[in-house]
Amino acid sequence: MKLPTQAEVALSEFFDGHPVATFAINRHHVIIHWNKACEQLLGWTRACMVGTRNQWQPFYVKERPLLCDLILTGDSDIASHYPGHTHPSALIPGAYESEDFFPNIGASGHWLHFTAAPLRDAEGNIVGAIETLRDVTERRVAENALRKSRDNLEHIVEKRTAQLAHANDRLADDIRQLTELNDLLSAAQQQLVQSEKLASIGQLAAGVAHEINNPLGYIFSNVGTLQNYLGQLFDMLDAYQAAEPHVAEPAVAAALRAMRERIDLDFLREDIPALMRESGEGLVRVRHIVDDLKDFSRADTNQAWSRANLHQGIDSTLNIVANEVKYSADVVKAYGDIPEIECLPLQINQVVLNLVVNAAQAMGQQRGTITVRTGMADAQTVRLEVEDTGNGIAPDTLSRIFDPFFTTKAVGKGTGLGLSLAYGIVQKHKGRIEVDSELGRGTCFRVLLPVRQSEELP
């Protein structure tokens, strides 16, 4: 900038009304101008500043050069005096800009953006310097608040991310533990089912042995009788053989005839086939009992879903529990017309066994009746009912009968797992089990099973 004659007066008149805080110094670093905006911003009057070299006092507690002083002296390393935030002006040749915080300005300090430029005469010689000041405290405070908020947000996000990662790890660990527990639970359930089977078999073992011994008894008896018959037949044949040369003699013929009449050869011919048929039936019965017992006691962990005849399963199970039931109740079978159902047959047999045995044990002093009834509940659901004429179940007990280990029987008479396992098996088959009971009248368990579990089986 070129200074005309009386430049200081003209410069003062120019800047007095300027809204930007501005001051100027001459070549001797003496303040020649200090406008009103400068007075308002820095709190130092023009009368106190003009004519002095105290331009540093509003900014610092001890003397040091300002940006305008450095430009006036031609300092080659201006940036070192304001490190990190000083750079040459892009608009004014030889000017510099900077921004800094000054704690001595105002009650709590101010952020200022300041620009200093050289003043030149008509020949281009530097005769002074001018510096403008802008209060950027609000912007810097806002920037700092924004930066702090961003840092806090980043910290929160980082902390939350870490928490989510930790929660995700815990969730993965929980899922793994739940999977392991589910596998253990499945294995335990299979063991409970098998244990209940073994408990049922142990309970029925004496009866099954009795059922087997009955047909075996008359088989052995028939075989003994048959042996006597065969001995007599052999004696008769021996006599015939010895008498062949003398058969024409009247005495011999009479003796042979008397022997044949004594042993009743015609009766033997009729009775021996009957004994053999009866023995065969006894052996078939023994085989059925043993086969049914073997099928029932077989572990069914890997049993596949299949279509099964429910009536065959019921008959097989009733054959096993026959001795347990026959002393306390008559079994009536009322089978309806039902299709084959998709199920785990051995598990359904377990349900039937548990319900029938419970019904037999529910009988009072008088002999009762157990009715096993089947039919269709609807087009897609088969109904199986086991109804007894026993003592019935008390209302306050009815809600707990399916709880594991709950039993109303005497200690050592039951495990409390029968109905619980039956309930679990029916649930596994996507069915439901219902119960109606009245004290002194009896109980009816109703099992509803879907005909099809899926569309996979042909």
C-alpha positions as CSV (number, residue, x, y, z in Angstrom):
1,M,0.0,0.0,0.0
2,K,1.4,3.4,-1.0
3,L,1.1,6.3,1.6
4,P,0.3,9.8,0.4
5,T,1.3,12.9,2.2
6,Q,-0.1,13.1,5.7
7,A,-0.6,9.3,5.4
8,E,-1.1,8.8,9.1
9,V,-4.0,11.2,9.2
10,A,-5.7,9.7,6.2
11,L,-5.1,6.2,7.5
12,S,-6.7,7.2,10.9
13,E,-9.7,8.6,9.2
14,F,-10.1,5.6,7.0
15,F,-10.0,3.0,9.8
16,D,-11.9,4.8,12.5
17,G,-15.2,3.7,11.1
18,H,-14.0,0.2,10.0
19,P,-15.8,-2.6,11.9
20,V,-12.7,-4.9,11.9
21,A,-10.3,-4.3,14.8
22,T,-7.2,-2.8,13.2
23,F,-4.0,-1.1,14.3
24,A,-0.9,0.1,12.4
25,I,2.7,0.8,13.4
26,N,5.4,2.8,11.7
27,R,9.0,1.8,10.7
28,H,10.0,2.4,14.3
29,H,7.3,-0.1,15.6
30,V,5.4,2.9,17.1
31,I,1.6,2.6,17.1
32,I,0.2,5.2,14.7
33,H,-3.4,4.0,14.6
34,W,-5.7,2.1,16.9
35,N,-9.4,2.1,15.8
36,K,-12.5,1.9,17.9
37,A,-13.1,-1.8,17.0
38,C,-9.7,-2.5,18.4
39,E,-10.6,-0.7,21.6
40,Q,-13.8,-2.8,22.0
41,L,-12.1,-6.1,21.2
42,L,-8.9,-5.7,23.2
43,G,-10.1,-3.3,26.0
44,W,-7.2,-0.8,25.5
45,T,-8.0,2.8,24.4
46,R,-6.4,4.6,21.5
47,A,-5.1,7.2,23.9
48,C,-3.2,4.5,25.8
49,M,-1.8,2.9,22.8
50,V,-1.1,5.4,20.0
51,G,2.5,6.8,20.2
52,T,3.8,3.8,22.2
53,R,5.5,0.5,21.3
54,N,3.2,-1.4,23.7
55,Q,1.2,-3.3,21.0
56,W,2.1,-6.6,22.8
57,Q,0.4,-5.7,26.1
58,P,-3.2,-6.6,25.2
59,F,-1.9,-10.0,24.1
60,Y,0.9,-11.2,26.4
61,V,2.2,-10.8,29.9
62,K,5.7,-9.9,28.8
63,E,7.0,-8.2,25.7
64,R,7.4,-10.2,22.5
65,P,7.0,-9.2,18.8
66,L,3.6,-9.4,17.1
67,L,3.0,-10.6,13.6
68,C,3.2,-7.0,12.3
69,D,6.5,-6.5,14.1
70,L,8.0,-9.6,12.4
71,I,6.9,-8.4,9.0
72,L,8.3,-4.9,9.6
73,T,11.7,-6.4,10.6
74,G,11.7,-8.8,7.6
75,D,12.0,-11.9,9.8
76,S,12.6,-14.9,7.5
77,D,11.2,-17.4,9.9
78,I,7.9,-15.9,11.0
79,A,6.2,-19.3,11.3
80,S,8.6,-20.3,14.2
81,H,7.0,-17.5,16.4
82,Y,3.5,-19.0,15.8
83,P,4.2,-22.6,15.2
84,G,1.6,-24.8,13.6
85,H,-0.9,-22.2,12.6
86,T,0.9,-19.4,10.6
87,H,1.0,-19.2,6.8
88,P,1.5,-16.6,4.1
89,S,-1.6,-14.9,2.9
90,A,-3.0,-16.1,-0.5
91,L,-4.4,-12.6,-1.3
92,I,-1.9,-10.0,-0.1
93,P,1.8,-10.2,-1.1
94,G,4.1,-10.2,1.9
95,A,1.3,-10.7,4.3
96,Y,0.8,-13.5,6.8
97,E,-2.2,-15.0,8.6
98,S,-2.4,-16.8,11.9
99,E,-4.8,-17.9,14.6
100,D,-4.2,-18.4,18.3
101,F,-5.7,-18.3,21.7
102,F,-5.0,-15.4,24.0
103,P,-5.9,-16.0,27.6
104,N,-5.3,-12.4,28.7
105,I,-8.1,-11.0,26.5
106,G,-11.4,-10.8,28.3
107,A,-12.5,-12.7,31.3
108,S,-11.8,-16.2,29.9
109,G,-9.6,-15.5,26.9
110,H,-10.3,-15.2,23.2
111,W,-9.5,-17.0,20.0
112,L,-8.3,-14.4,17.3
113,H,-7.6,-14.8,13.6
114,F,-5.1,-12.1,12.7
115,T,-3.6,-10.9,9.4
116,A,-0.5,-8.6,9.1
117,A,0.6,-6.8,6.0
118,P,3.4,-4.3,5.2
119,L,2.8,-0.6,4.4
120,R,4.8,0.9,1.6
121,D,5.6,4.4,0.3
122,A,5.4,5.6,-3.3
123,E,8.8,4.0,-4.0
124,G,7.7,0.6,-2.6
125,N,9.7,0.9,0.6
126,I,8.3,-0.5,3.8
127,V,7.3,2.3,6.0
128,G,5.1,0.4,8.5
129,A,2.8,-2.5,9.0
130,I,-0.9,-3.0,9.6
131,E,-2.6,-5.8,11.5
132,T,-6.3,-6.8,11.6
133,L,-8.0,-8.9,14.2
134,R,-11.1,-11.0,14.1
135,D,-12.7,-12.7,17.1
136,V,-13.3,-16.4,16.2
137,T,-13.9,-17.6,19.8
138,E,-17.4,-18.7,19.1
139,R,-16.3,-20.7,16.0
140,R,-13.4,-22.3,17.9
141,V,-15.6,-23.1,20.9
142,A,-18.1,-24.6,18.6
143,E,-15.4,-26.5,16.8
144,N,-13.9,-27.7,20.1
145,A,-17.4,-28.7,21.3
146,L,-17.9,-30.5,18.0
147,R,-14.6,-32.2,18.2
148,K,-15.2,-33.2,21.8
149,S,-18.6,-34.5,20.9
150,R,-17.1,-36.4,18.0
151,D,-14.4,-37.8,20.3
152,N,-17.0,-38.7,22.8
153,L,-19.2,-40.2,20.1
154,E,-16.2,-42.2,18.8
155,H,-15.4,-43.3,22.3
156,I,-19.1,-44.3,22.9
157,V,-19.2,-46.1,19.5
158,E,-15.9,-47.8,20.2
159,K,-17.1,-48.8,23.7
160,R,-20.5,-49.9,22.4
161,T,-18.8,-51.9,19.6
162,A,-16.6,-53.6,22.1
163,Q,-19.7,-54.3,24.3
164,L,-21.5,-55.7,21.2
165,A,-18.5,-57.8,20.3
166,H,-18.3,-59.1,23.8
167,A,-22.1,-59.7,23.9
168,N,-21.8,-61.4,20.5
169,D,-19.0,-63.6,21.8
170,R,-21.1,-64.4,24.9
171,L,-24.1,-65.1,22.7
172,A,-22.1,-67.4,20.5
173,D,-20.8,-69.1,23.7
174,D,-24.3,-69.3,25.1
175,I,-25.6,-70.8,21.8
176,R,-22.7,-73.3,21.9
177,Q,-23.5,-74.2,25.5
178,L,-27.3,-74.4,24.7
179,T,-26.5,-76.7,21.8
180,E,-24.4,-78.9,24.0
181,L,-27.1,-78.9,26.7
182,N,-29.7,-79.7,24.1
183,D,-27.6,-82.7,22.9
184,L,-27.2,-83.8,26.6
185,L,-30.9,-83.3,27.2
186,S,-31.8,-85.4,24.1
187,A,-29.4,-88.1,25.3
188,A,-30.8,-87.9,28.8
189,Q,-34.3,-88.1,27.5
190,Q,-33.4,-91.2,25.5
191,Q,-31.8,-92.7,28.6
192,L,-34.9,-91.8,30.6
193,V,-37.1,-93.5,28.0
194,Q,-34.9,-96.6,28.0
195,S,-34.8,-96.5,31.9
196,E,-38.5,-96.3,32.0
197,K,-38.7,-99.3,29.7
198,L,-36.3,-101.2,31.8
199,A,-38.2,-100.3,34.9
200,S,-41.4,-101.4,33.3
201,I,-39.8,-104.6,32.2
202,G,-38.5,-105.2,35.7
203,Q,-41.9,-104.6,37.1
204,L,-43.5,-107.0,34.6
205,A,-40.7,-109.6,34.6
206,A,-42.4,-112.0,37.0
207,G,-45.7,-111.8,35.1
208,V,-43.9,-112.3,31.7
209,A,-42.1,-115.3,33.2
210,H,-45.5,-116.7,34.4
211,E,-47.0,-116.1,31.0
212,I,-44.1,-118.0,29.4
213,N,-44.2,-120.8,32.0
214,N,-47.9,-121.5,31.4
215,P,-47.5,-122.6,27.8
216,L,-44.2,-124.2,28.5
217,G,-45.9,-126.2,31.3
218,Y,-48.5,-127.9,29.1
219,I,-45.9,-128.3,26.4
220,F,-43.7,-130.3,28.7
221,S,-46.8,-132.2,30.0
222,N,-47.9,-133.0,26.5
223,V,-44.4,-134.1,25.5
224,G,-44.3,-136.4,28.5
225,T,-47.7,-137.9,27.6
226,L,-46.6,-138.2,24.0
227,Q,-43.5,-140.1,25.1
228,N,-45.7,-142.6,27.0
229,Y,-48.0,-142.9,23.9
230,L,-45.0,-143.5,21.7
231,G,-43.6,-146.1,24.1
232,Q,-46.9,-148.0,24.0
233,L,-47.0,-147.7,20.2
234,F,-43.5,-149.1,20.1
235,D,-44.5,-152.0,22.4
236,M,-47.5,-152.7,20.1
237,L,-45.3,-152.6,17.1
238,D,-42.9,-155.0,18.7
239,A,-45.7,-157.4,19.6
240,Y,-47.0,-157.2,16.0
241,Q,-43.5,-157.9,14.7
242,A,-43.1,-160.9,17.0
243,A,-46.5,-162.2,16.2
244,E,-46.3,-162.0,12.5
245,P,-45.1,-165.7,12.1
246,H,-48.0,-166.9,14.3
247,V,-50.8,-164.6,13.4
248,A,-52.9,-167.4,12.2
249,E,-53.0,-169.1,15.6
250,P,-56.2,-168.2,17.5
251,A,-54.4,-167.6,20.8
252,V,-51.9,-165.2,19.4
253,A,-54.5,-163.3,17.4
254,A,-56.6,-163.0,20.6
255,A,-53.6,-161.6,22.6
256,L,-52.8,-159.0,19.9
257,R,-56.4,-157.9,19.8
258,A,-56.6,-157.7,23.6
259,M,-53.4,-155.5,23.6
260,R,-54.8,-153.2,20.9
261,E,-58.0,-152.7,22.8
262,R,-56.2,-152.1,26.1
263,I,-54.0,-149.3,24.7
264,D,-56.9,-147.9,22.7
265,L,-54.9,-147.5,19.5
266,D,-57.7,-145.6,17.7
267,F,-57.7,-143.0,20.5
268,L,-54.0,-142.6,20.3
269,R,-54.3,-141.9,16.6
270,E,-56.7,-139.0,17.3
271,D,-55.1,-137.6,20.5
272,I,-51.5,-137.5,19.3
273,P,-52.2,-135.0,16.5
274,A,-54.3,-132.9,18.9
275,L,-51.4,-132.8,21.4
276,M,-49.0,-131.8,18.7
277,R,-51.3,-128.9,17.6
278,E,-51.7,-127.7,21.1
279,S,-48.0,-127.8,21.7
280,G,-47.4,-125.9,18.5
281,E,-49.9,-123.2,19.6
282,G,-48.1,-123.0,22.9
283,L,-44.7,-122.6,21.2
284,V,-46.2,-119.8,18.9
285,R,-47.5,-118.0,22.0
286,V,-44.1,-118.2,23.7
287,R,-42.5,-116.9,20.6
288,H,-44.9,-114.0,20.4
289,I,-44.4,-113.0,24.0
290,V,-40.6,-113.2,23.7
291,D,-40.7,-111.2,20.4
292,D,-42.9,-108.5,21.8
293,L,-40.8,-108.2,24.9
294,K,-37.6,-108.0,22.7
295,D,-39.1,-105.4,20.5
296,F,-40.4,-103.3,23.4
297,S,-37.0,-103.4,25.3
298,R,-35.0,-102.5,22.2
299,A,-33.3,-99.1,22.4
300,D,-35.0,-96.8,19.8
301,T,-32.4,-94.0,19.7
302,N,-31.9,-94.3,16.0
303,Q,-35.4,-95.5,15.1
304,A,-36.7,-93.9,11.9
305,W,-40.1,-92.4,11.3
306,S,-42.3,-94.8,9.5
307,R,-45.9,-95.6,8.8
308,A,-47.2,-98.1,11.3
309,N,-50.4,-100.0,12.1
310,L,-51.5,-98.7,15.5
311,H,-53.6,-101.7,16.2
312,Q,-50.7,-104.1,15.8
313,G,-48.7,-102.0,18.2
314,I,-51.5,-102.0,20.8
315,D,-51.9,-105.7,20.5
316,S,-48.2,-106.3,20.9
317,T,-48.1,-104.1,24.0
318,L,-51.2,-105.7,25.6
319,N,-49.6,-109.1,25.1
320,I,-46.6,-107.9,27.2
321,V,-48.7,-106.4,30.0
322,A,-51.2,-109.2,30.0
323,N,-50.1,-110.7,33.4
324,E,-49.9,-107.2,35.0
325,V,-53.5,-106.4,34.0
326,K,-55.4,-109.8,34.1
327,Y,-55.6,-110.0,37.9
328,S,-57.2,-106.5,38.2
329,A,-59.2,-105.8,35.1
330,D,-60.6,-107.1,31.9
331,V,-59.3,-105.5,28.7
332,V,-61.8,-104.5,26.1
333,K,-60.6,-103.6,22.6
334,A,-62.8,-101.2,20.7
335,Y,-60.9,-100.6,17.5
336,G,-62.2,-98.2,14.9
337,D,-61.4,-97.9,11.2
338,I,-58.1,-95.9,11.2
339,P,-55.3,-95.5,8.6
340,E,-51.6,-96.2,9.3
341,I,-49.9,-93.3,11.0
342,E,-46.5,-91.8,10.6
343,C,-44.7,-92.2,13.9
344,L,-41.9,-93.8,15.9
345,P,-43.7,-97.1,16.6
346,L,-41.7,-98.2,19.6
347,Q,-42.3,-94.9,21.4
348,I,-46.0,-95.0,20.7
349,N,-46.0,-98.6,22.2
350,Q,-44.3,-97.1,25.3
351,V,-47.2,-94.6,25.6
352,V,-49.8,-97.4,25.3
353,L,-47.9,-99.5,27.9
354,N,-47.6,-96.6,30.4
355,L,-51.3,-95.7,30.1
356,V,-52.5,-99.4,30.4
357,V,-50.3,-100.2,33.4
358,N,-51.4,-96.9,35.1
359,A,-55.0,-97.9,34.4
360,A,-54.5,-101.4,35.9
361,Q,-52.8,-99.9,39.0
362,A,-55.7,-97.4,39.4
363,M,-58.2,-100.2,40.1
364,G,-59.7,-100.5,43.5
365,Q,-60.6,-103.7,45.4
366,Q,-63.1,-104.8,42.8
367,R,-62.1,-106.0,39.4
368,G,-62.6,-103.3,36.7
369,T,-62.5,-102.8,33.0
370,I,-59.9,-101.2,30.8
371,T,-61.2,-100.1,27.4
372,V,-58.7,-99.4,24.6
373,R,-60.5,-97.4,22.0
374,T,-59.4,-96.0,18.6
375,G,-61.0,-93.9,16.0
376,M,-60.7,-90.7,14.0
377,A,-60.9,-87.3,15.8
378,D,-61.0,-85.6,12.4
379,A,-59.8,-86.3,8.8
380,Q,-56.1,-85.8,9.8
381,T,-56.0,-87.0,13.4
382,V,-56.2,-90.4,15.0
383,R,-57.7,-90.8,18.5
384,L,-56.4,-93.4,21.0
385,E,-58.2,-93.7,24.3
386,V,-57.4,-95.8,27.4
387,E,-60.3,-95.6,29.8
388,D,-60.6,-97.4,33.1
389,T,-63.2,-97.9,35.8
390,G,-60.7,-97.3,38.6
391,N,-60.5,-94.8,41.5
392,G,-60.1,-91.7,39.4
393,I,-57.7,-88.8,40.0
394,A,-58.2,-86.0,42.6
395,P,-58.7,-82.5,41.0
396,D,-55.8,-81.0,43.0
397,T,-53.5,-83.7,41.6
398,L,-54.8,-83.7,38.0
399,S,-52.7,-80.6,37.0
400,R,-49.4,-82.3,38.1
401,I,-49.7,-85.8,36.7
402,F,-47.5,-85.0,33.7
403,D,-44.7,-83.5,35.9
404,P,-41.5,-85.5,35.9
405,F,-41.0,-87.6,39.0
406,F,-44.5,-86.8,40.3
407,T,-46.3,-89.9,41.6
408,T,-49.2,-90.7,43.9
409,K,-47.9,-94.3,44.4
410,A,-46.2,-95.6,47.5
411,V,-42.4,-95.3,47.7
412,G,-40.8,-97.9,45.5
413,K,-44.0,-98.5,43.5
414,G,-43.3,-96.0,40.7
415,T,-40.7,-93.7,39.2
416,G,-43.0,-90.8,38.4
417,L,-41.7,-90.8,34.8
418,G,-44.4,-92.9,33.1
419,L,-46.9,-90.1,32.2
420,S,-44.2,-87.5,31.8
421,L,-42.5,-89.6,29.2
422,A,-45.8,-90.4,27.5
423,Y,-46.5,-86.6,27.4
424,G,-43.1,-85.9,25.9
425,I,-43.5,-88.6,23.3
426,V,-46.9,-87.3,22.2
427,Q,-45.5,-83.8,22.0
428,K,-42.6,-85.0,19.9
429,H,-45.2,-86.5,17.5
430,K,-46.9,-83.0,17.3
431,G,-50.0,-84.4,19.1
432,R,-51.6,-83.8,22.4
433,I,-52.8,-85.8,25.3
434,E,-55.9,-85.1,27.3
435,V,-57.3,-86.5,30.5
436,D,-60.8,-86.7,32.0
437,S,-61.2,-88.1,35.5
438,E,-63.8,-88.3,38.2
439,L,-63.1,-89.7,41.7
440,G,-64.8,-93.1,42.1
441,R,-65.8,-93.3,38.4
442,G,-62.5,-93.7,36.6
443,T,-60.2,-92.0,34.2
444,C,-59.9,-91.6,30.4
445,F,-56.6,-90.7,28.8
446,R,-57.1,-89.4,25.2
447,V,-54.1,-89.3,22.8
448,L,-54.5,-87.4,19.6
449,L,-51.9,-88.1,16.9
450,P,-51.6,-86.6,13.4
451,V,-51.9,-89.2,10.6
452,R,-48.9,-87.5,8.8
453,Q,-45.9,-85.8,10.3
454,S,-44.6,-84.6,6.9
455,E,-45.0,-85.0,3.2
456,E,-41.7,-87.0,2.8
457,L,-43.0,-90.6,3.2
458,P,-44.6,-92.1,0.1
